[in-house]
Amino acid sequence: MTVRPLKNSDLPGLLELLKTQDEGAADGAAQRSMTPESRSVEELALEFGELSPYTELVPLVLEQGGVAAYMAVCNHEGSRFLEGPLLRPDLPVGDAAPLLREAVREAERRGYEHLEAFVDEANRRAQELLAGGGFEPFRTTYIYEFRRGTPLRPLSPSSFRFENRKDVDVGRYRDLYRDTTDDWATRLAWSDEELKERFSDPDVS
């Protein structure tokens, strides 16, 4: 059992882990977490290379008869988080602990003060691994899907009213943003002009 940086020769094994996750998503998202978007060896090679969406990316694998688990330390414009963990279904959760420890050490070497992980509520194995590594839940992320053929139901009556507004009070927005986020607060550093530009975008509502 070896923890080491991802190599190009690992990409087919990583692709198998991603396919397993995709198949599991249909039966309750039991293996879903934040992962690479690519779904071919060629696309993965580009995503881990020059086309990486992250400022810094440190992909790691656990080798145990092939790629048994994957995790990456990511930095995106000051937000530090994990891709994964992705675990082979037959891998005992405890066997992946060295991979998580190495990811945390890598984050510490880079001076990161915090590290977040995003896994589906149903992904109990990943939750167990993260909890064993000292991660504590502070937010639950629900991933919604709308499938074709799903009957539409009217929304319940509500005392809330939604308005599409472009004249956002940036001071009030910052107060709300500060009160409702933990470490992921990159927009607090945005200038008034940057916030107003964001809100005036016709694709933002």
Backbone hydrogen bonds, N-H to C=O, Kabsch-Sander energy under -0.5 kcal/mol:
donor,donor_aa,acceptor,acceptor_aa,energy
2,T,63,E,-2.0
4,R,61,V,-2.1
6,L,59,P,-2.2
10,D,7,K,-2.1
11,L,8,N,-1.4
14,L,10,D,-2.4
15,L,11,L,-2.5
16,E,12,P,-1.7
17,L,13,G,-1.6
18,L,14,L,-2.3
19,K,15,L,-2.3
20,T,16,E,-2.2
21,Q,17,L,-2.2
22,D,18,L,-2.4
23,E,19,K,-2.4
24,G,20,T,-2.2
25,A,21,Q,-1.7
26,A,22,D,-0.6
26,A,23,E,-0.8
27,D,24,G,-1.3
28,G,25,A,-1.0
29,A,24,G,-0.8
29,A,25,A,-0.5
30,A,24,G,-0.9
32,R,29,A,-1.1
34,M,118,F,-2.0
44,L,40,S,-2.6
45,A,41,V,-2.2
46,L,42,E,-1.5
47,E,43,E,-2.6
48,F,44,L,-2.3
49,G,46,L,-0.8
51,L,46,L,-1.6
52,S,49,G,-1.5
55,T,75,N,-2.1
56,E,75,N,-1.5
58,V,73,V,-2.5
60,L,71,M,-3.3
61,V,4,R,-2.8
62,L,69,A,-2.3
63,E,2,T,-3.6
63,E,61,V,-0.6
64,Q,62,L,-0.6
64,Q,66,G,-2.8
68,A,62,L,-3.0
68,A,66,G,-0.9
69,A,62,L,-1.1
70,Y,86,L,-2.1
71,M,60,L,-2.2
72,A,83,E,-1.8
73,V,58,V,-2.1
74,C,72,A,-0.6
74,C,81,F,-3.1
75,N,56,E,-2.2
76,H,79,S,-2.6
77,E,75,N,-0.5
79,S,76,H,-1.7
80,R,78,G,-0.6
81,F,74,C,-2.0
81,F,79,S,-0.5
82,L,116,E,-2.5
83,E,72,A,-2.5
84,G,34,M,-3.4
86,L,70,Y,-2.4
87,L,85,P,-0.5
88,R,68,A,-2.8
91,L,88,R,-2.3
95,D,92,P,-1.3
96,A,92,P,-0.6
96,A,93,V,-1.6
97,A,94,G,-1.3
99,L,96,A,-0.7
100,L,96,A,-1.6
101,R,97,A,-2.5
102,E,98,P,-2.1
103,A,99,L,-2.0
104,V,100,L,-2.4
105,R,101,R,-2.4
106,E,102,E,-2.4
107,A,103,A,-2.0
108,E,104,V,-2.3
109,R,105,R,-2.5
110,R,106,E,-1.4
111,G,108,E,-1.5
112,Y,107,A,-2.5
116,E,80,R,-1.7
118,F,82,L,-0.5
119,V,117,A,-0.5
120,D,32,R,-2.5
121,E,141,T,-0.6
123,N,120,D,-1.8
124,R,122,A,-2.0
127,Q,123,N,-1.8
128,E,124,R,-2.4
129,L,125,R,-2.2
130,L,126,A,-2.7
131,A,127,Q,-2.7
132,G,128,E,-2.1
133,G,129,L,-0.9
133,G,130,L,-0.6
134,G,131,A,-1.6
135,F,130,L,-2.5
141,T,139,R,-0.5
142,Y,140,T,-0.6
144,Y,142,Y,-0.6
147,R,145,E,-0.6
150,T,147,R,-1.9
165,R,163,E,-0.9
168,V,166,K,-1.2
170,V,168,V,-0.9
173,Y,169,D,-2.5
174,R,170,V,-2.4
175,D,171,G,-2.0
176,L,172,R,-2.4
177,Y,173,Y,-2.9
178,R,174,R,-2.8
179,D,175,D,-1.9
180,T,176,L,-1.6
181,T,177,Y,-0.9
185,A,183,D,-2.0
188,L,185,A,-1.6
189,A,186,T,-1.6
190,W,187,R,-1.5
195,L,191,S,-2.3
196,K,192,D,-2.7
197,E,193,E,-2.3
198,R,194,E,-1.9
199,F,195,L,-2.4
200,S,196,K,-1.9
201,D,197,E,-0.6
201,D,198,R,-1.0
204,V,201,D,-2.0
